[in-house]
Amino acid sequence: MIKNIIQKEFIEYTQNSHLKWIVVFIYSLFAIALLTGIQYYRKTDRTSKAAQEASYKQWLAQGKKNPHSAAHYGFYAYKPLSPLALMDKGMEGYLGQAVWLEAHNQNEIKEREANDAGSIVRFGNLTVAFILQFLLPLAIILLGFNLFSKEKEYGTLPLLLSSAASVWQLFKGKAAALYRLVLYIFLPMFLATSISILLVAGFAGWLTVLPHTILLLIFYLLYLGLWVLLSLYISSFVKHSAVALVGLLAFWVFSTFFISRIGSVVAKSAVPTPSSFHFSHSIRLDNEMGIDRKTPASLRQKTFEDSLLKKYAVDSISQLPLNIRGLNLQRGEDYGYLIFEKNNGGLEA
């Protein structure tokens, strides 16, 4: 019975002119998104590697000098770009890609697209992931909003039920038909993306992201399946197709576009993060006045020197059998770890 229902729905889909336009529209945007993703990965990867190499060569070519001074010269370190960025940029635009390395300091990561794009970046860019996460659910809604309601409107539901088919069989058959149709649209796109990663990143790069690609495939299959079930449920619940379409579209707009923006506003209000100035100012005050803001650098220095004089039973710093400058540098480094652990740890929390 379920097999017959699936066959019936597929015959109706082949006669549906809207299906062809939906497929053409999605695949046109997919082609643009895939080409854009390939270009983005190649350009970003090439630029990052070139900048990394140039920065490091500059550091090596600074000439002979004291190691401490050389460490202060610093250079940029770039995070390697994942081949999956071709498909989904993920958090790259928020977390940044480059950090300036230097002695005694932990600097914030640079090259965050979100800093320049503002809040509009939360509404998404045209990527393969955007097609799969935003537009495919829309296609599912347009193809499934009337699967049940049309039977009520045309008066064919009693006929279907009189043919020994139960409501549950109808639901499963229609859901299976819609899901199979979605897979016919989704799987070629996912396969084309995976092949593009292989061609652009090479076999070694493709192999490193293969486990993540498989996980993405599994979650996309579940995600699209949930949209199929939701569309069928709403269609079976209401009496008119127009009501089902409006309700599903409203939920799609809210869940895919507005909830991310609303979520960020709520999070920012509930747990506000410090500004860049406030964060760096806090680190500077911890250095100057102490983490407890009661032991300034001069007092910490004197306390440390007094402990050395007592330990080695000498009257002055010049009588110490150790290099006081080196000890002070190490002490400052150890205290710096505590400062950055407090500030960066608090920010991460």
C-alpha positions as CSV (number, residue, x, y, z in Angstrom):
1,M,0.0,0.0,0.0
2,I,2.8,2.5,0.9
3,K,4.6,1.6,-2.3
4,N,1.5,2.4,-4.3
5,I,1.1,5.7,-2.5
6,I,4.7,6.6,-3.2
7,Q,4.2,5.8,-6.9
8,K,1.0,7.9,-7.0
9,E,2.7,10.9,-5.5
10,F,5.7,10.6,-7.9
11,I,3.3,10.6,-10.9
12,E,1.7,13.8,-9.6
13,Y,5.1,15.4,-9.1
14,T,6.1,14.6,-12.7
15,Q,3.0,16.5,-13.8
16,N,3.8,19.4,-11.5
17,S,5.3,22.3,-13.5
18,H,6.4,24.1,-10.3
19,L,8.9,21.3,-9.6
20,K,11.0,22.0,-12.7
21,W,11.2,25.7,-11.8
22,I,12.1,24.9,-8.2
23,V,14.9,22.6,-9.3
24,V,16.2,25.0,-11.9
25,F,16.2,27.9,-9.4
26,I,18.0,25.9,-6.7
27,Y,20.6,24.4,-9.0
28,S,21.3,27.8,-10.6
29,L,22.0,29.3,-7.2
30,F,24.0,26.2,-6.1
31,A,26.3,26.5,-9.2
32,I,27.0,30.1,-8.3
33,A,27.5,29.2,-4.6
34,L,29.9,26.3,-5.4
35,L,32.0,28.4,-7.8
36,T,32.1,31.2,-5.3
37,G,33.1,28.8,-2.6
38,I,35.9,27.3,-4.7
39,Q,37.2,30.8,-5.5
40,Y,37.0,31.8,-1.8
41,Y,39.0,28.8,-0.6
42,R,41.7,29.1,-3.3
43,K,42.1,32.9,-2.8
44,T,42.0,32.8,1.1
45,D,44.3,29.7,1.3
46,R,46.8,31.1,-1.1
47,T,46.8,34.6,0.5
48,S,47.2,33.2,4.1
49,K,50.1,30.9,3.1
50,A,51.9,33.6,1.3
51,A,51.4,36.1,4.2
52,Q,52.5,33.5,6.7
53,E,55.7,32.7,4.8
54,A,56.5,36.4,4.2
55,S,56.0,37.3,7.9
56,Y,58.1,34.4,9.1
57,K,60.9,35.2,6.6
58,Q,60.9,38.8,7.8
59,W,61.3,37.6,11.4
60,L,64.2,35.3,10.5
61,A,65.9,38.1,8.5
62,Q,65.9,40.6,11.4
63,G,69.6,40.1,12.0
64,K,71.6,39.1,15.0
65,K,70.4,40.5,18.3
66,N,69.6,39.6,21.9
67,P,67.0,36.7,22.0
68,H,64.7,38.8,24.1
69,S,64.7,41.7,21.6
70,A,64.3,39.2,18.8
71,A,61.2,37.8,20.5
72,H,59.7,41.3,20.7
73,Y,60.1,41.6,16.9
74,G,57.1,39.2,16.4
75,F,55.3,37.8,13.4
76,Y,51.9,36.8,12.2
77,A,50.6,33.2,12.5
78,Y,47.7,32.2,10.3
79,K,45.2,29.5,11.0
80,P,45.0,26.9,8.1
81,L,41.8,27.1,6.2
82,S,39.7,23.9,6.3
83,P,38.8,22.6,2.8
84,L,35.2,22.4,4.1
85,A,35.2,26.2,4.0
86,L,34.5,25.7,0.3
87,M,31.1,24.5,1.4
88,D,30.5,26.1,4.7
89,K,32.5,29.0,6.2
90,G,31.4,28.0,9.7
91,M,32.6,30.4,12.4
92,E,35.6,31.7,10.3
93,G,34.0,35.1,10.0
94,Y,33.6,35.5,13.8
95,L,36.8,33.8,15.1
96,G,39.3,35.3,12.8
97,Q,42.3,33.8,11.0
98,A,45.5,35.6,12.0
99,V,47.2,36.4,15.3
100,W,50.3,38.6,16.0
101,L,52.8,36.6,18.1
102,E,55.2,38.5,20.3
103,A,56.9,38.2,23.7
104,H,54.9,38.7,26.9
105,N,51.6,39.3,25.0
106,Q,48.5,37.4,23.9
107,N,46.9,39.4,21.2
108,E,43.4,39.2,19.9
109,I,42.8,37.3,16.6
110,K,42.5,39.5,13.5
111,E,40.7,39.2,10.1
112,R,37.2,38.7,11.3
113,E,34.7,39.3,8.5
114,A,31.9,40.0,11.0
115,N,33.7,43.1,12.2
116,D,33.3,44.8,8.9
117,A,30.0,43.2,7.8
118,G,28.1,44.1,10.9
119,S,24.9,42.3,12.0
120,I,23.8,41.7,8.4
121,V,26.3,38.8,8.2
122,R,24.1,36.8,10.6
123,F,21.5,36.5,7.8
124,G,23.9,34.4,5.8
125,N,26.0,34.5,2.6
126,L,25.3,32.7,-0.6
127,T,27.3,29.5,0.1
128,V,26.5,25.8,-0.5
129,A,25.6,25.5,3.1
130,F,23.1,28.4,2.7
131,I,21.4,26.5,-0.2
132,L,21.2,23.3,1.9
133,Q,20.1,24.9,5.2
134,F,17.9,27.7,4.0
135,L,16.6,27.1,0.4
136,L,16.1,23.3,0.5
137,P,13.7,23.6,3.4
138,L,11.8,26.2,1.4
139,A,11.6,23.8,-1.5
140,I,10.3,21.1,0.8
141,I,7.6,23.5,2.0
142,L,6.6,24.4,-1.6
143,L,6.5,20.7,-2.6
144,G,4.8,19.4,0.5
145,F,2.5,22.0,2.0
146,N,-0.6,20.6,0.2
147,L,0.2,16.9,0.1
148,F,-2.6,16.2,2.6
149,S,-4.7,19.3,2.5
150,K,-5.3,18.9,-1.3
151,E,-6.9,15.5,-0.6
152,K,-9.4,17.3,1.7
153,E,-10.0,20.1,-0.7
154,Y,-10.6,17.8,-3.7
155,G,-12.6,15.4,-1.7
156,T,-10.3,12.5,-2.5
157,L,-9.3,11.7,1.1
158,P,-12.4,9.5,1.7
159,L,-11.7,7.6,-1.5
160,L,-8.1,6.9,-0.5
161,L,-9.2,5.7,2.9
162,S,-11.8,3.5,1.4
163,S,-9.1,1.7,-0.6
164,A,-7.9,0.0,2.6
165,A,-5.2,2.5,3.2
166,S,-5.0,3.8,6.8
167,V,-4.2,7.4,7.7
168,W,-0.8,6.3,9.0
169,Q,0.0,4.5,5.7
170,L,-1.0,7.6,3.8
171,F,1.3,9.7,6.0
172,K,4.3,7.4,5.6
173,G,3.8,7.0,1.9
174,K,3.5,10.7,1.2
175,A,6.5,11.4,3.5
176,A,8.6,8.8,1.8
177,A,7.7,10.2,-1.6
178,L,8.6,13.7,-0.7
179,Y,11.8,12.7,1.1
180,R,12.9,10.6,-1.9
181,L,12.3,13.6,-4.2
182,V,14.3,15.8,-1.8
183,L,17.2,13.3,-1.9
184,Y,17.2,13.4,-5.7
185,I,17.8,17.1,-5.4
186,F,20.1,17.1,-2.4
187,L,22.5,14.1,-3.0
188,P,23.9,15.3,-6.4
189,M,24.7,18.7,-4.9
190,F,26.4,17.2,-1.9
191,L,28.4,14.8,-4.2
192,A,29.4,17.7,-6.5
193,T,30.6,19.6,-3.4
194,S,32.6,16.7,-2.1
195,I,34.2,16.2,-5.6
196,S,35.1,19.9,-5.7
197,I,36.8,19.6,-2.3
198,L,38.8,16.7,-3.6
199,L,39.9,18.6,-6.8
200,V,40.7,21.8,-5.0
201,A,42.3,20.6,-1.8
202,G,43.8,17.4,-3.1
203,F,43.4,13.9,-1.9
204,A,45.3,14.5,1.4
205,G,43.1,17.6,2.2
206,W,39.9,15.8,1.2
207,L,40.9,12.8,3.4
208,T,41.4,15.1,6.5
209,V,37.8,16.4,6.3
210,L,36.2,13.1,5.2
211,P,34.9,12.2,8.7
212,H,33.5,15.7,9.1
213,T,31.9,15.4,5.6
214,I,30.2,12.1,6.5
215,L,28.9,13.7,9.7
216,L,27.6,16.7,7.8
217,L,25.9,14.3,5.4
218,I,24.2,12.4,8.2
219,F,23.0,15.6,9.9
220,Y,21.7,17.1,6.6
221,L,19.7,14.0,6.0
222,L,18.2,14.2,9.4
223,Y,17.6,18.0,9.1
224,L,15.8,17.7,5.7
225,G,13.8,14.7,7.1
226,L,12.5,16.9,9.9
227,W,11.4,19.5,7.4
228,V,9.6,16.8,5.4
229,L,7.8,15.6,8.6
230,L,6.9,19.1,9.6
231,S,5.4,20.0,6.2
232,L,3.4,16.8,6.2
233,Y,2.1,17.3,9.7
234,I,0.9,20.8,9.1
235,S,-0.6,19.8,5.8
236,S,-2.5,17.0,7.5
237,F,-3.6,19.2,10.4
238,V,-5.2,22.1,8.5
239,K,-8.1,22.0,6.1
240,H,-6.9,24.5,3.5
241,S,-3.6,24.5,1.6
242,A,-3.3,28.2,1.7
243,V,-3.3,28.1,5.6
244,A,-0.6,25.4,5.5
245,L,1.6,27.4,3.1
246,V,1.3,30.6,5.1
247,G,2.0,28.8,8.4
248,L,5.0,26.9,7.1
249,L,6.5,30.0,5.4
250,A,6.1,32.0,8.6
251,F,7.9,29.3,10.6
252,W,10.6,29.0,7.9
253,V,11.3,32.8,7.9
254,F,11.4,32.9,11.7
255,S,13.5,29.8,12.2
256,T,16.1,30.4,9.5
257,F,16.5,34.2,9.5
258,F,15.1,35.9,12.6
259,I,16.0,33.4,15.3
260,S,19.8,33.9,14.8
261,R,19.5,37.6,15.1
262,I,17.1,37.5,18.0
263,G,19.4,34.9,19.7
264,S,22.4,37.2,19.4
265,V,20.6,40.2,20.8
266,V,19.3,38.1,23.8
267,A,22.7,36.6,24.4
268,K,24.4,40.1,24.2
269,S,21.9,41.5,26.7
270,A,22.0,38.5,29.1
271,V,25.8,38.0,29.1
272,P,27.5,41.1,27.6
273,T,31.1,40.7,26.5
274,P,33.6,43.5,27.2
275,S,34.7,45.8,24.4
276,S,38.1,45.4,22.9
277,F,39.2,48.6,24.7
278,H,37.9,47.4,28.1
279,F,39.5,44.1,27.7
280,S,43.0,45.5,26.9
281,H,42.6,48.1,29.6
282,S,41.9,45.4,32.2
283,I,45.1,43.6,31.2
284,R,47.1,46.8,31.4
285,L,45.7,47.5,34.9
286,D,46.4,44.0,36.1
287,N,50.0,44.5,35.0
288,E,50.4,47.8,36.6
289,M,48.4,47.4,39.8
290,G,48.3,43.7,40.2
291,I,45.5,41.2,39.7
292,D,44.1,42.2,43.1
293,R,44.6,45.9,42.2
294,K,46.5,46.2,45.5
295,T,50.1,45.1,44.6
296,P,51.6,47.4,41.9
297,A,54.6,46.3,39.8
298,S,57.1,48.2,42.0
299,L,55.8,46.4,45.1
300,R,55.9,43.0,43.5
301,Q,59.5,43.8,42.3
302,K,60.6,44.8,45.8
303,T,59.0,41.7,47.4
304,F,60.7,39.4,44.9
305,E,64.1,41.0,45.5
306,D,63.7,40.9,49.3
307,S,62.9,37.2,49.0
308,L,66.1,36.5,47.0
309,L,68.3,38.5,49.4
310,K,66.9,36.5,52.3
311,K,67.2,33.2,50.5
312,Y,70.9,33.6,49.5
313,A,71.8,35.6,52.7
314,V,73.3,38.6,50.9
315,D,73.0,42.3,51.5
316,S,72.5,43.6,48.0
317,I,71.3,42.5,44.6
318,S,74.8,42.8,43.1
319,Q,76.0,40.0,45.5
320,L,73.4,37.5,44.2
321,P,75.0,34.4,42.5
322,L,72.3,34.6,39.8
323,N,71.3,36.8,36.9
324,I,68.7,39.1,38.4
325,R,67.6,40.4,35.0
326,G,66.8,36.8,33.8
327,L,64.9,36.1,37.1
328,N,62.9,39.2,36.7
329,L,62.0,38.3,33.2
330,Q,60.8,34.9,34.2
331,R,58.9,36.3,37.1
332,G,57.2,38.8,34.8
333,E,56.4,35.9,32.4
334,D,54.9,33.8,35.2
335,Y,52.7,36.7,36.4
336,G,51.7,37.4,32.8
337,Y,50.4,33.9,32.5
338,L,48.1,34.5,35.5
339,I,46.9,37.8,34.0
340,F,46.1,36.3,30.6
341,E,44.5,33.2,32.2
342,K,42.2,35.5,34.2
343,N,41.2,37.8,31.4
344,N,41.1,35.3,28.4
345,G,39.6,32.6,30.6
346,G,36.9,35.0,31.8
347,L,36.2,36.1,28.2
348,E,35.9,32.5,27.1
349,A,33.6,31.6,30.0
